[in-house]
Structure formats: C-alpha cells, structure tokens
Amino acid sequence: MPDRLHRGARMDIGYDGMSGRFRGTVNHAWGDITQMAKRAMHRLGIVPPPFRISIDITDRCDFRCPTCSKWRGARSHEELGLDQWKLVFEKLRGVPLLREIAVGGGEPFVHPDVFEVLGLAKQQDLHIAVISNGWSVDEKVLKRVEDIGVASLMISLNSLQESVHDRSRATAGSYVRIMELVEVWRAQLRVTDLCLLTIVMEPNCKELVDLARFVRESALSGIMFQVLLPTEVHYPFGCEPTMRQPAATWYEGDPRWVRSLHTLHEQVQELLDLQGKGYPILNPPSQLRRFTQYYEDPIGASRVPCLGTLSRMHIDPLGEMRLCYGYPSIGSILHDDPRLAWRSEQAAQIRLASRKCTRPCRMLNCNL
C-alpha cells in the first residue's frame, strides 16, 4: 500500500485560499487572511466576481438524514436535464475569475447525468469538488470520477462508531460502505483526493480528535467539520421557493445539539494543536474557535457576518441562480446572463438584506 501520509488535499468547499495542495499551517494562516479580506470587502461593499459556483444537481437523495429536509419534499420533475446543463456551462464560460465548482445535492450520484455534468465542468478546466454521502461510490465510480479529473470527493462521516454514524444518516450499512471506500481509495495512488465531512453533534462531540487522527493515520486528504443547523437550511428547491425561517429555539429540543460544552472545548483545542502540527483539518482556525461559542450561544451567531453572498453563486436543480438559499432567485441561468444577474439590483438588495439576516446558516462552511 502506498505511503500517503503527506498527500495533500485540494478541497475547497469552505473558504478561499485552500485550492492548492494542503500545506499545514501555511494554508490555514492563508485561510484566515482570506477571511479577513472578505470581511473587509463585505464592510466596504466591494463585490468581486464569483470565484466559485455551487451546483445542487438534484434534490433527490437515497438517505433520510434527520439533519436534512431534502427528502421530506415531493420529487420535482422540473430538474435540469443534460442538454440544459450543457447550456448552463456555456453561460458560465464567460464568468471572469471563476475557478472552482462544488457539485452536491441531494445526493449527486443518484442523478443519471452526473458524470456527464462533471465532464462539462472539466472541459472548462474548473477545479471540481463533489459532496456525497458515499453510498454509491465504489471502485467503479471512483475510477470514473478520476478519469474525468475530479479534484476532490467530500464524503460524510459523522462517527467512527458504526451505530452512531448510521443513526445520524438513518441508513444501516452506511458506515461499512464508507470504510470500504476508504480501503479502495488507499489501495493505490489516486488523482482524486478523498476528504471527510463531519457534522459536530452531541453523539460524536467526544470523538472529533479521533476522527482527525483517523484521517491522518488512513492518509486521507483532509477532514472538514460543520456545526449542526436546523433542517430548514437543507430544503427541497422543487417544493419551496426559499428557505423557511427556523424557529428561534429550534435547537432546544434537538437531541443532536451539543450540550457537553466542556468536552467540545477540549476537543476543539486539541484539533487546533493537531492542525498546527500539520494534520489535514481543513477548517480555518478562526472557524474552529467559534464552534464552542456557537453551541453556547446560538442566537449570538447572528453577530458573525455572513459572507455567503460575496464570492459564491449557487445554482439549484431547476437552474435558478442564487446568492443565498435564504433569499429568492436572482434569475434563471437558462434565460439570463449570470454576469449581469450577479451585479443586478436584485442581487444588491439581497446582499444588503443579508447584513441584517439572523439565520444560523451563516455558520455553514460555504458562508464563511
């Protein structure tokens, strides 16, 4: 088995400044510097072109995760087909400075044209990340995404305990499949990086360090942690025009909400120490430090500036362009010019409104 302990991660779904190979504390410092630059642009009202596009290729998913509401809605029959996605990428060709695309869902690998869509992105020499639950990613799928040139696969793993992980995904056998994928990926040198994505919850808050060590010892490319958010954040676009407002106290009755704050604080401090030693923990240090504050005072999260409308455009399964899933579409990419939509009066109004928004989704990795 090849030695991968120093293999780098190119994953960049969370913040600017991580698109090269992972280089330990240098990249983390750069991530914090980039965040400061984005906050300065936010304060000054400077709007750069979108550096990255997030595509939710489908609302459909083969899981029924309790942390998500995608699966609760009726399936939409209006999702884009391959010919329409070809038009989408023709439109994106003219967007200046665009360098990265993240493809998710729902579950992207349930979409019948997912490999063709990834190929369209690669034809434009975009850095491609795919976010998946891992259920359908076997050796055959891994080879296909590598042949296309996908840079990073981000797979959800919430625990090293099979029962805890499977319960968090409401799917028996999910943990086993991910462990099988890890072994398949490790069996030879890979073009595509394999990273893990973990939601920080009460059932797993004592094993965050163990997960980081597992990534290092398994020579995976990295791990990114995400706080728990209300299920309304992940909603089906085919059923709802915009995000429903979560209840102010949504977390009070949620058994997954972290209440072991001392344990979480200790885990975060050790994660920061490991990060300084070169462990591929992909969150900026400043974000990790906010985790304990968030679970102590979720209402106070509204004081964190939301940068989600600044440098990322979202395209939903129906082809609607969005700055944020909490606000209406700024136009259909099938009918409108994305460059004009990005700087439209409607987009300006959404950016202005987002300054007063109090939704907790500002804590999403993509909004920091």
Phi, psi and omega in degrees: 000131183294149177280121183241013189301338181246017177295139184265157177253136177257007187295135180212062176264353188256320184201160180291151171101007180243019186282346176273188175298147181292129182228044173061223189294336179299311180293326180293319176297319178297322178299317178294320178297318180297320177299319179297321178296319179294322178295323178296317177297322178299315181294322185273354180076021178277130181241104177284168172298158178292123179281335182216155177240133172255122179249120169265099190288337180202154171274344186290147179208146178266005175249166178230055186297135179291348179269007186221152177243008179306314187285348183281342182269163177290146180292133178273139177262010183255009180296149185296142173265180187298317180299323178290323177294328175299318178295321178304312184287333172296320178294322183288340182302331183269004182279117183290146175069000178294125183228345187223150176219133176248128183248122179219207181200221025035202177248112187300329185281000171270351178283129185296338184250020188300320183291323177294320179294318176298322177296323177298320178295319182292328178300335177265012177059037178274145172286119190249128171241139178239130180254123189217157173280351174085353186299321185262002186268094175253191183299323180294314179294319179301319178295320181295316181291328176291318179298325178290324182105025175298131184282319189215138168251125176252115185249135181283123173220115186261352181193154171270359173263121186305315184294321181292314180297309184299324178293323180291339180253357180055034183216107177295136179094353181298315181300315182299318180297320180292320178296324176295320178297318179302315181293320178298316181296322183286345189292340179205165177295138186240148172281324183267128176287149176241117180240158177250149176235125186234127173275128181279118184222167178304315182295340183239005189293342179271358183237021178297319178294320178300321178296318178296320178293322178300317179298316180294312184291331178273359180060032173286169189278337180169172175220140177235132180260147181225137178287160176286136180230162179297150183297337180298337181296324182253084188247160180281118184294332180288348182249332186228133182289335179202171183294134173287147180288119178293153174298145183300329182248036184304328187281341188298322181260008183272117181293346180273348180296132183289119176247346178274072189292325178296317178298315180298317180301315180297318180296316181296318179299320179289325175300318178297321177296314180296321178300318178295338178268005175100006176294139186281065175266114196275348178290142171299145179306322181297327178289317178303319181296335181282344186303310181297319178300320181297314182286336175286321187215077183298329178295324180294347178299339180294346178279345177282124181296134177273121181257011187295334183268004191273313190223012181227132173253141177252141173237121185272176185297345180263000179089011178277134178271137182221149169271332183203142180284356175271358182229163182296166177298150174259009177142163176268128181291341177289334187240344186240156177279119182298331179293320179286321180297321182299327183248020182286167177297322178297318177297320179297321179293322178293318178298322178293316180295326183295339178294334181256000182292141180245009181296145181286352181294351173300343179274357174301145180304322184287349181260006183253000000 
